[in-house]
Amino acid sequence: MSPPEFWKADVSGRDSVVMLRMLLAPVSWGYAWAVARRFKTTTPRHAPVPVICVGNFTLGGAGKTPIARAIRAKLGETAHTLSRGYGGQLPGPLRVTAEMSAREVGDEPLLHAADGPAWIARDRMAGALAAANAGAHVIVMDDGFQNPTLAKDLSLIVVDAGFGVGNGKVFPAGPLRERLADGMARADAIVFCIP
């Protein structure tokens, strides 16, 4: 699914785009408030091993999975990947195997499982504990930057260089998952992917 045209930075001059953004602005403020409140009211728990989060500021893909796979490959076989399992039906924590289907675990976890140990868990802390108990010395988390429940030791943000942060507005008026300033304050590094 491609992002709506009004999420792009270069279409702001059209009257219909300006009107749509104005109509969606109050919902965006509520969404941003809810995300910020979740961070303020949640105490992140630390996994027994380091957690490297590969996330992004915007909804949708930005190149997180290829970056997470490359990092995991450099860290070796004791690095396990952890993802929510978006698109899959199983909640986890569950170790992903090649015999599983995308319908069960999502498509990205299957890519990770082809490289080495991969886990899915909607409860990220439970997934991190399962991976650590199975021998992980480090966890590379694919997505989850906006999930405050699991503490991150390093947060790398992937940005699609062609799209950037779109119009800079929070969902639904734009593609941002939270206010950009809030995300930037938690990011350790930004990686630009060229499409």
N, CA, C and O of each residue as an XYZ file, in Angstrom:
780
protein
N       0.838     -1.173      0.000
C       0.000      0.000      0.000
C       0.884      1.238      0.000
O       1.771      1.369      0.844
N       0.655      2.124     -0.915
C       1.453      3.350     -0.969
C       0.782      4.431     -0.112
O      -0.437      4.432      0.060
N       1.597      5.351      0.424
C       1.037      6.395      1.284
C       0.145      7.350      0.489
O       0.347      7.532     -0.712
N      -0.839      7.959      1.154
C      -1.692      8.931      0.459
C      -0.869     10.110     -0.048
O       0.154     10.464      0.538
N      -1.317     10.698     -1.119
C      -0.604     11.821     -1.716
C      -0.409     12.972     -0.736
O       0.632     13.628     -0.760
N      -1.393     13.227      0.124
C      -1.290     14.381      1.021
C      -0.263     14.173      2.137
O       0.038     15.116      2.869
N       0.281     12.961      2.284
C       1.357     12.723      3.246
C       2.694     13.210      2.717
O       3.636     13.385      3.489
N       2.791     13.428      1.429
C       4.058     13.846      0.828
C       4.308     15.322      1.096
O       3.373     16.113      1.223
N       5.569     15.674      1.179
C       5.945     17.048      1.505
C       5.679     18.013      0.351
O       5.471     19.203      0.585
N       5.683     17.527     -0.878
C       5.664     18.423     -2.028
C       4.279     18.683     -2.626
O       4.192     19.155     -3.760
N       3.204     18.393     -1.908
C       1.865     18.634     -2.455
C       1.066     19.622     -1.607
O      -0.160     19.670     -1.713
N       1.734     20.402     -0.778
C       1.039     21.261      0.175
C       0.320     22.448     -0.455
O      -0.528     23.048      0.205
N       0.615     22.812     -1.687
C       0.000     23.987     -2.305
C      -1.426     23.773     -2.764
O      -2.138     24.745     -3.019
N      -1.862     22.534     -2.877
C      -3.216     22.261     -3.362
C      -4.234     22.517     -2.260
O      -4.043     22.084     -1.124
N      -5.313     23.218     -2.589
C      -6.342     23.583     -1.599
C      -6.940     22.357     -0.917
O      -7.159     22.366      0.294
N      -7.204     21.304     -1.687
C      -7.819     20.113     -1.100
C      -6.879     19.457     -0.083
O      -7.337     18.921      0.926
N      -5.583     19.497     -0.341
C      -4.601     18.925      0.583
C      -4.567     19.729      1.876
O      -4.571     19.161      2.968
N      -4.533     21.035      1.751
C      -4.511     21.914      2.930
C      -5.765     21.684      3.766
O      -5.675     21.597      4.990
N      -6.919     21.585      3.139
C      -8.176     21.372      3.847
C      -8.194     20.012      4.541
O      -8.624     19.905      5.689
N      -7.738     18.995      3.860
C      -7.717     17.650      4.448
C      -6.803     17.606      5.666
O      -7.159     17.028      6.692
N      -5.638     18.209      5.555
C      -4.721     18.255      6.697
C      -5.333     19.007      7.868
O      -5.174     18.599      9.019
N      -6.032     20.101      7.584
C      -6.672     20.877      8.656
C      -7.757     20.048      9.340
O      -7.885     20.088     10.564
N      -8.530     19.303      8.570
C      -9.586     18.471      9.143
C      -9.018     17.333      9.999
O      -9.616     16.950     11.004
N      -7.870     16.802      9.598
C      -7.266     15.679     10.322
C      -6.369     16.115     11.478
O      -5.978     15.288     12.302
N      -6.039     17.402     11.547
C      -5.116     17.891     12.574
C      -5.558     17.556     14.001
O      -4.723     17.100     14.782
N      -6.819     17.756     14.383
C      -7.199     17.420     15.761
C      -7.005     15.939     16.097
O      -6.616     15.597     17.214
N      -7.276     15.069     15.128
C      -7.060     13.635     15.357
C      -5.564     13.370     15.517
O      -5.165     12.557     16.351
N      -4.744     14.042     14.733
C      -3.292     13.906     14.832
C      -2.781     14.340     16.196
O      -1.908     13.693     16.774
N      -3.323     15.430     16.704
C      -2.910     15.908     18.037
C      -3.237     14.859     19.086
O      -2.437     14.593     19.982
N      -4.421     14.264     18.969
C      -4.815     13.208     19.907
C      -3.919     11.989     19.818
O      -3.543     11.402     20.832
N      -3.582     11.616     18.590
C      -2.708     10.458     18.374
C      -1.326     10.726     18.970
O      -0.774      9.875     19.668
N      -0.771     11.896     18.698
C       0.550     12.261     19.225
C       0.527     12.315     20.745
O       1.472     11.875     21.400
N      -0.547     12.852     21.304
C      -0.681     12.922     22.758
C      -0.701     11.521     23.367
O      -0.049     11.272     24.381
N      -1.458     10.597     22.739
C      -1.564      9.236     23.251
C      -0.202      8.528     23.236
O       0.146      7.830     24.189
N       0.562      8.708     22.159
C       1.894      8.078     22.078
C       2.814      8.669     23.148
O       3.507      7.932     23.850
N       2.818      9.989     23.270
C       3.673     10.639     24.268
C       3.276     10.221     25.684
O       4.139      9.999     26.534
N       1.988     10.116     25.933
C       1.513      9.704     27.260
C       1.943      8.278     27.570
O       2.322      7.968     28.699
N       1.883      7.418     26.568
C       2.300      6.020     26.787
C       3.766      5.961     27.212
O       4.127      5.170     28.083
N       4.611      6.795     26.603
C       6.022      6.827     26.996
C       6.187      7.376     28.409
O       7.037      6.897     29.161
N       5.395      8.364     28.774
C       5.517      8.970     30.108
C       5.016      8.057     31.211
O       5.506      8.124     32.338
N       4.043      7.203     30.905
C       3.431      6.373     31.932
C       3.931      4.931     31.946
O       3.482      4.133     32.768
N       4.847      4.588     31.054
C       5.374      3.228     30.989
C       6.828      3.227     31.437
O       7.627      4.052     30.995
N       7.155      2.306     32.305
C       8.541      2.130     32.721
C       9.121      0.980     31.903
O       8.703     -0.166     32.064
N      10.079      1.277     31.027
C      10.640      0.202     30.203
C      11.434     -0.782     31.062
O      12.112     -0.400     32.015
N      11.330     -2.040     30.698
C      12.076     -3.082     31.398
C      13.288     -3.464     30.555
O      13.227     -3.472     29.326
N      14.380     -3.777     31.227
C      15.615     -4.150     30.550
C      15.692     -5.652     30.360
O      15.435     -6.421     31.287
N      16.044     -6.060     29.167
C      16.282     -7.474     28.882
C      17.622     -7.869     29.497
O      18.443     -7.000     29.790
N      17.853     -9.153     29.693
C      19.134     -9.588     30.257
C      20.303     -9.478     29.272
O      21.452     -9.717     29.643
N      20.012     -9.122     28.034
C      21.050     -8.957     27.005
C      20.814     -7.616     26.316
O      19.709     -7.080     26.400
N      21.823     -7.053     25.634
C      21.621     -5.785     24.928
C      20.563     -5.891     23.817
O      20.431     -6.917     23.151
N      19.824     -4.799     23.645
C      18.787     -4.726     22.617
C      19.123     -3.583     21.673
O      19.274     -2.435     22.091
N      19.239     -3.920     20.385
C      19.444     -2.925     19.335
C      18.127     -2.820     18.578
O      17.656     -3.798     17.997
N      17.542     -1.641     18.587
C      16.275     -1.428     17.903
C      16.525     -0.756     16.560
O      17.214      0.261     16.482
N      15.958     -1.333     15.505
C      15.993     -0.733     14.174
C      14.561     -0.300     13.875
O      13.707     -1.128     13.556
N      14.304      1.006     13.982
C      12.956      1.513     13.823
C      12.877      2.624     12.803
O      13.817      2.865     12.046
N      11.729      3.305     12.796
C      11.583      4.468     11.933
C      10.582      5.434     12.518
O       9.871      5.108     13.467
N      10.529      6.611     11.957
C       9.628      7.655     12.425
C       8.255      7.558     11.774
O       7.272      8.047     12.329
N       8.176      6.928     10.595
C       6.959      6.951      9.799
C       6.280      5.592      9.763
O       6.893      4.565     10.053
N       5.010      5.605      9.402
C       4.275      4.366      9.183
C       4.791      3.709      7.911
O       5.233      4.384      6.982
N       4.729      2.403      7.886
C       5.133      1.684      6.684
C       6.614      1.396      6.645
O       7.341      1.624      7.611
N       7.039      0.896      5.520
C       8.430      0.492      5.349
C       9.342      1.658      5.039
O       8.965      2.622      4.372
N      10.546      1.535      5.545
C      11.573      2.536      5.245
C      12.897      1.849      4.973
O      13.900      2.504      4.690
N      12.897      0.509      5.059
C      14.127     -0.245      4.885
C      14.652     -0.844      6.182
O      15.823     -1.216      6.264
N      13.796     -0.940      7.199
C      14.212     -1.461      8.500
C      14.703     -2.901      8.415
O      15.762     -3.228      8.950
N      13.944     -3.760      7.748
C      14.270     -5.183      7.746
C      15.627     -5.471      7.110
O      16.397     -6.230      7.699
N      15.969     -4.917      5.949
C      17.314     -5.176      5.401
C      18.436     -4.682      6.326
O      19.484     -5.320      6.432
N      18.210     -3.542      6.994
C      19.224     -3.024      7.918
C      19.351     -3.964      9.121
O      20.462     -4.288      9.540
N      18.221     -4.401      9.673
C      18.242     -5.330     10.812
C      18.938     -6.636     10.430
O      19.700     -7.184     11.226
N      18.688     -7.131      9.235
C      19.334     -8.375      8.778
C      20.839     -8.189      8.641
O      21.613     -9.077      8.998
N      21.249     -7.043      8.128
C      22.689     -6.775      7.967
C      23.386     -6.682      9.329
O      24.491     -7.194      9.506
N      22.735     -6.031     10.275
C      23.319     -5.916     11.618
C      23.431     -7.288     12.262
O      24.467     -7.634     12.830
N      22.360     -8.065     12.172
C      22.385     -9.406     12.746
C      23.493    -10.255     12.131
O      24.167    -11.005     12.837
N      23.682    -10.138     10.827
C      24.736    -10.912     10.146
C      26.120    -10.521     10.668
O      26.986    -11.379     10.838
N      26.326     -9.234     10.920
C      27.626     -8.781     11.432
C      27.862     -9.241     12.871
O      29.003     -9.482     13.267
N      26.799     -9.363     13.645
C      26.938     -9.740     15.053
C      27.108    -11.243     15.261
O      27.570    -11.673     16.318
N      26.742    -12.033     14.272
C      26.973    -13.476     14.366
C      25.792    -14.266     14.890
O      24.704    -13.733     15.109
N      26.038    -15.568     15.087
C      24.943    -16.492     15.365
C      24.327    -16.347     16.755
O      23.238    -16.872     16.992
N      24.978    -15.663     17.665
C      24.354    -15.463     18.976
C      23.482    -14.213     19.004
O      22.928    -13.866     20.047
N      23.359    -13.542     17.876
C      22.417    -12.429     17.748
C      21.093    -12.992     17.232
O      21.057    -13.693     16.221
N      20.030    -12.681     17.926
C      18.691    -13.127     17.531
C      17.887    -11.898     17.129
O      18.086    -10.812     17.673
N      16.978    -12.075     16.174
C      16.088    -10.978     15.807
C      14.747    -11.157     16.509
O      14.312    -12.271     16.801
N      14.116    -10.030     16.766
C      12.814    -10.012     17.429
C      11.934     -9.011     16.707
O      12.338     -7.875     16.462
N      10.737     -9.438     16.373
C       9.767     -8.521     15.776
C       8.381     -8.840     16.316
O       8.170     -9.861     16.970
N       7.464     -7.968     16.034
C       6.097     -8.152     16.505
C       5.406     -9.271     15.734
O       4.508     -9.929     16.259
N       5.819     -9.481     14.508
C       5.139    -10.455     13.668
C       3.943     -9.842     12.977
O       2.900    -10.477     12.823
N       4.110     -8.582     12.558
C       3.014     -7.851     11.920
C       2.472     -8.639     10.727
O       3.232     -9.109      9.880
N       1.171     -8.772     10.677
C       0.520     -9.501      9.598
C       0.299    -10.963      9.918
O      -0.436    -11.646      9.205
N       0.921    -11.457     10.975
C       0.747    -12.849     11.384
C      -0.312    -12.982     12.458
O      -0.659    -12.014     13.134
N      -0.820    -14.194     12.606
C      -1.895    -14.447     13.562
C      -1.390    -14.853     14.940
O      -2.097    -14.665     15.930
N      -0.188    -15.404     15.024
C       0.300    -15.928     16.298
C       0.891    -14.798     17.153
O       1.655    -13.978     16.643
N       0.548    -14.747     18.440
C       1.025    -13.656     19.282
C       2.438    -13.847     19.818
O       3.093    -12.866     20.168
N       2.927    -15.095     19.892
C       4.243    -15.351     20.460
C       4.213    -15.193     21.970
O       3.141    -15.019     22.550
N       5.364    -15.250     22.615
C       6.679    -15.387     21.989
C       6.847    -16.767     21.361
O       6.457    -17.794     21.916
N       7.438    -16.733     20.197
C       7.581    -17.934     19.396
C       8.814    -17.816     18.512
O       9.036    -16.793     17.863
N       9.616    -18.886     18.497
C      10.753    -18.901     17.579
C      10.241    -19.253     16.188
O       9.492    -20.215     16.019
N      10.642    -18.484     15.213
C      10.160    -18.638     13.842
C      11.038    -19.652     13.109
O      12.264    -19.618     13.209
N      10.392    -20.549     12.376
C      11.111    -21.521     11.563
C      10.671    -21.386     10.108
O       9.631    -20.797      9.815
N      11.463    -21.929      9.215
C      11.181    -21.839      7.779
C       9.883    -22.555      7.409
O       9.284    -22.251      6.378
N       9.447    -23.492      8.230
C       8.224    -24.246      7.941
C       6.961    -23.433      8.218
O       5.874    -23.810      7.781
N       7.094    -22.346      8.923
C       5.930    -21.510      9.252
C       5.534    -20.669      8.050
O       6.308    -20.483      7.110
N       4.312    -20.167      8.106
C       3.819    -19.350      6.995
C       3.733    -17.882      7.413
O       3.698    -17.550      8.598
N       3.702    -17.018      6.401
C       3.535    -15.586      6.664
C       2.199    -15.321      7.335
O       2.073    -14.378      8.116
N       1.220    -16.131      7.044
C      -0.088    -15.982      7.692
C       0.018    -16.198      9.202
O      -0.718    -15.587      9.976
N       0.933    -17.065      9.611
C       1.110    -17.347     11.045
C       1.971    -16.292     11.742
O       1.635    -15.826     12.830
N       3.089    -15.920     11.103
C       4.093    -15.102     11.789
C       4.427    -13.779     11.100
O       5.196    -12.983     11.639
N       3.867    -13.539      9.929
C       4.224    -12.348      9.164
C       5.359    -12.655      8.209
O       6.072    -13.641      8.393
N       5.538    -11.826      7.195
C       6.555    -12.123      6.180
C       7.978    -11.753      6.612
O       8.923    -12.477      6.301
N       8.137    -10.647      7.318
C       9.491    -10.228      7.694
C      10.173    -11.205      8.650
O      11.365    -11.463      8.482
N       9.474    -11.765      9.650
C      10.124    -12.750     10.506
C      10.645    -13.969      9.746
O      11.645    -14.568     10.141
N       9.970    -14.336      8.656
C      10.463    -15.453      7.846
C      11.791    -15.103      7.175
O      12.665    -15.961      7.048
N      11.949    -13.848      6.745
C      13.229    -13.401      6.191
C      14.323    -13.480      7.258
O      15.436    -13.931      6.986
N      13.996    -13.041      8.466
C      14.969    -13.109      9.564
C      15.336    -14.548      9.892
O      16.499    -14.851     10.155
N      14.350    -15.433      9.877
C      14.604    -16.843     10.205
C      15.516    -17.504      9.185
O      16.207    -18.470      9.507
N      15.525    -16.997      7.963
C      16.424    -17.546      6.940
C      17.883    -17.222      7.259
O      18.792    -17.906      6.788
N      18.106    -16.163      8.070
C      19.461    -15.732      8.413
C      19.964    -16.313      9.730
O      21.171    -16.443      9.931
N      19.055    -16.659     10.618
C      19.455    -17.130     11.937
C      18.266    -17.126     12.874
O      17.123    -17.045     12.424
N      18.516    -17.214     14.168
C      17.416    -17.278     15.128
C      16.539    -16.030     15.085
O      17.028    -14.904     15.172
N      15.239    -16.254     14.950
C      14.277    -15.157     14.859
C      13.070    -15.467     15.725
O      12.630    -16.612     15.825
N      12.551    -14.431     16.342
C      11.421    -14.552     17.258
C      10.348    -13.533     16.915
O      10.633    -12.455     16.393
N       9.103    -13.899     17.222
C       8.019    -12.926     17.184
C       7.407    -12.859     18.576
O       7.366    -13.853     19.300
N       6.936    -11.680     18.934
C       6.220    -11.515     20.194
C       5.527    -10.169     20.196
O       6.162     -9.133     20.000
N       4.241    -10.186     20.414
C       3.530     -8.911     20.576
C       3.974     -8.256     21.876
O       4.057     -7.031     21.969
N       4.261     -9.086     22.884
C       4.839     -8.611     24.140
C       6.357     -8.660     23.959
O       6.970     -9.719     24.090
N       6.958     -7.502     23.657
C       8.381     -7.478     23.312
C       9.276     -7.983     24.449
O      10.277     -8.652     24.190
N       8.935     -7.677     25.685
C       9.749     -8.145     26.796
C       9.719     -9.664     26.876
O      10.759    -10.290     27.079
N       8.552    -10.261     26.721
C       8.445    -11.719     26.732
C       9.272    -12.322     25.597
O       9.899    -13.367     25.773
N       9.274    -11.676     24.447
C      10.082    -12.151     23.319
C      11.564    -12.045     23.597
O      12.328    -12.949     23.259
N      11.978    -10.944     24.212
C      13.389    -10.752     24.548
C      13.842    -11.791     25.561
O      14.941    -12.332     25.440
N      13.013    -12.078     26.557
C      13.358    -13.103     27.552
C      13.453    -14.483     26.916
O      14.356    -15.256     27.237
N      12.524    -14.797     26.013
C      12.561    -16.093     25.336
C      13.838    -16.233     24.509
O      14.472    -17.287     24.519
N      14.211    -15.184     23.800
C      15.436    -15.222     22.993
C      16.661    -15.363     23.880
O      17.557    -16.151     23.575
N      16.715    -14.613     24.972
C      17.857    -14.699     25.887
C      17.956    -16.090     26.506
O      19.051    -16.638     26.641
N      16.819    -16.655     26.879
C      16.819    -18.007     27.445
C      17.244    -19.060     26.440
O      17.712    -20.135     26.816
N      17.079    -18.751     25.152
C      17.479    -19.683     24.089
C      18.917    -19.444     23.624
O      19.360    -20.068     22.660
N      19.654    -18.547     24.295
C      21.060    -18.364     23.974
C      21.438    -17.068     23.286
O      22.597    -16.896     22.909
N      20.498    -16.151     23.111
C      20.839    -14.870     22.474
C      21.777    -14.089     23.380
O      21.555    -13.988     24.587
N      22.828    -13.538     22.784
C      23.731    -12.643     23.515
C      23.415    -11.187     23.209
O      23.839    -10.283     23.928
N      22.665    -10.971     22.133
C      22.197     -9.644     21.746
C      20.928     -9.832     20.926
O      20.784    -10.820     20.205
N      20.007     -8.873     21.041
C      18.758     -8.924     20.295
C      18.713     -7.748     19.333
O      18.935     -6.601     19.723
N      18.424     -8.045     18.076
C      18.217     -7.006     17.067
C      16.713     -6.953     16.825
O      16.129     -7.877     16.259
N      16.106     -5.872     17.258
C      14.666     -5.735     17.164
C      14.302     -4.999     15.881
O      14.718     -3.860     15.664
N      13.521     -5.662     15.037
C      13.036     -5.071     13.790
C      11.727     -4.360     14.104
O      10.695     -5.000     14.311
N      11.775     -3.046     14.138
C      10.660     -2.183     14.492
C      10.503     -2.187     16.017
O      11.235     -2.889     16.714
N       9.578     -1.427     16.519
C       9.364     -1.355     17.956
C       9.917     -0.100     18.602
O       9.944      0.005     19.828
N      10.363      0.863     17.789
C      10.909      2.097     18.342
C       9.866      2.850     19.161
O      10.209      3.495     20.152
N       8.598      2.777     18.761
C       7.537      3.467     19.495
C       6.923      2.596     20.588
O       5.922      2.984     21.191
N       7.504      1.428     20.852
C       7.025      0.569     21.928
C       7.879      0.828     23.162
O       9.063      0.491     23.171
N       7.293      1.428     24.215
C       8.098      1.808     25.374
C       8.319      0.700     26.397
O       8.987      0.934     27.404
N       7.785     -0.488     26.176
C       7.841     -1.519     27.212
C       9.212     -2.165     27.360
O       9.576     -2.580     28.460
N       9.975     -2.259     26.284
C      11.298     -2.893     26.306
C      12.365     -1.815     26.121
O      12.350     -1.076     25.137
N      13.286     -1.734     27.075
C      14.367     -0.741     26.997
C      15.304     -1.089     25.851
O      15.630     -2.254     25.624
N      15.732     -0.052     25.133
C      16.667     -0.227     24.024
C      18.040      0.286     24.442
O      18.159      1.354     25.042
N      19.064     -0.480     24.121
C      20.435     -0.041     24.401
C      20.974      0.817     23.269
O      21.867      1.640     23.470
N      20.423      0.620     22.072
C      20.807      1.406     20.901
C      19.598      1.477     19.985
O      19.001      0.452     19.655
N      19.235      2.688     19.575
C      18.100      2.872     18.666
C      18.582      3.504     17.370
O      19.019      4.655     17.348
N      18.496      2.733     16.293
C      18.856      3.199     14.955
C      17.576      3.467     14.184
O      16.692      2.612     14.115
N      17.482      4.639     13.614
C      16.289      5.023     12.867
C      16.597      4.977     11.378
O      17.577      5.559     10.912
N      15.753      4.282     10.649
C      15.908      4.167      9.199
C      14.932      5.138      8.536
O      13.741      5.138      8.845
N      15.441      5.959      7.632
C      14.627      6.935      6.907
C      14.792      6.683      5.415
O      15.912      6.625      4.907
N      13.686      6.537      4.727
C      13.693      6.438      3.270
C      14.092      7.805      2.732
O      13.338      8.769      2.870
N      15.271      7.898      2.121
C      15.796      9.192      1.669
C      14.896      9.844      0.625
O      14.879     11.070      0.511
N      14.157      9.057     -0.132
C      13.260      9.622     -1.139
C      11.989     10.210     -0.556
O      11.433     11.155     -1.114
N      11.522      9.667      0.556
C      10.273     10.114      1.175
C      10.528     10.990      2.397
O       9.741     11.884      2.705
N      11.626     10.729      3.084
C      11.934     11.490      4.291
C      10.894     11.266      5.364
O      10.538     10.127      5.666
N      10.408     12.342      5.938
C       9.341     12.256      6.936
C       8.035     12.794      6.358
O       7.119     13.173      7.088
N       7.975     12.817      5.030
C       6.769     13.276      4.345
C       6.480     14.718      4.677
O       7.370     15.567      4.627
N       5.235     14.999      5.018
C       4.836     16.375      5.312
C       5.151     16.784      6.752
O       4.866     17.913      7.152
N       5.734     15.879      7.527
C       6.123     16.192      8.899
C       4.984     16.180      9.900
O       5.160     16.600     11.044
N       3.819     15.705      9.485
C       2.648     15.656     10.368
C       2.468     14.251     10.944
O       2.862     13.251     10.344
N       1.859     14.216     12.127
C       1.573     12.943     12.784
C       0.315     12.326     12.180
O      -0.598     13.044     11.771
N       0.267     11.017     12.124
C      -0.882     10.260     11.620
C      -2.171     10.732     12.294
O      -2.155     10.969     13.502
N      -3.267     10.879     11.585
C      -3.523     10.567     10.190
C      -3.271     11.725      9.214
O      -3.419     11.550      8.005
N      -2.896     12.894      9.722
C      -2.629     14.023      8.831
C      -1.323     13.844      8.070
O      -1.089     14.526      7.072
N      -0.482     12.946      8.524
C       0.799     12.669      7.891
C       1.284     11.283      8.271
O       0.553     10.526      8.909
N       2.503     10.941      7.889
C       2.996      9.589      8.094
C       3.714      9.342      9.424
O       4.087      8.203      9.708
N       3.916     10.370     10.241
C       4.698     10.189     11.461
C       3.942      9.376     12.505
O       2.732      9.525     12.675
N       4.676      8.518     13.197
C       4.096      7.702     14.268
C       4.020      8.470     15.587
O       3.290      8.079     16.498
N       4.765      9.550     15.681
C       4.809     10.402     16.871
C       5.395     11.740     16.443
O       5.831     11.893     15.302
N       5.406     12.712     17.355
C       6.023     13.990     17.030
C       7.499     13.755     16.722
O       8.178     13.011     17.429
N       7.978     14.381     15.686
C       9.354     14.175     15.239
C      10.352     14.525     16.341
O      11.332     13.805     16.531
N      10.123     15.601     17.061
C      11.041     16.004     18.134
C      11.139     14.929     19.214
O      12.219     14.692     19.755
N      10.011     14.274     19.533
C      10.020     13.215     20.548
C      10.849     12.015     20.075
O      11.639     11.460     20.839
N      10.663     11.625     18.823
C      11.428     10.505     18.277
C      12.907     10.819     18.170
O      13.751      9.983     18.492
N      13.220     12.022     17.720
C      14.629     12.426     17.598
C      15.330     12.393     18.955
O      16.507     12.041     19.037
N      14.623     12.753     20.007
C      15.226     12.781     21.348
C      15.631     11.388     21.819
O      16.544     11.262     22.635
N      14.975     10.341     21.327
C      15.295      8.969     21.740
C      16.228      8.252     20.768
O      16.780      7.207     21.112
N      16.414      8.783     19.576
C      17.230      8.119     18.547
C      18.708      8.283     18.840
O      19.150      9.344     19.281
N      19.473      7.222     18.590
C      20.937      7.290     18.738
C      21.623      7.588     17.411
O      22.684      8.212     17.388
N      21.032      7.152     16.314
C      21.606      7.382     14.987
C      20.516      7.241     13.944
O      19.515      6.558     14.160
N      20.722      7.899     12.803
C      19.771      7.825     11.695
C      20.502      7.287     10.478
O      21.601      7.731     10.148
N      19.872      6.320      9.815
C      20.427      5.715      8.603
C      19.483      6.073      7.459
O      18.290      5.778      7.525
N      20.007      6.706      6.416
C      19.202      7.052      5.253
C      19.344      5.961      4.208
O      20.456      5.620      3.804
N      18.220      5.415      3.772
C      18.206      4.394      2.724
C      17.820      5.061      1.414
O      16.826      5.784      1.346
N      18.592      4.822      0.396
C      18.305      5.370     -0.925
C      17.511      4.329     -1.702
O      17.984      3.214     -1.918
N      16.283      4.702     -2.128
C      15.428      3.720     -2.827
C      16.000      3.313     -4.169
O      15.402      2.499     -4.874
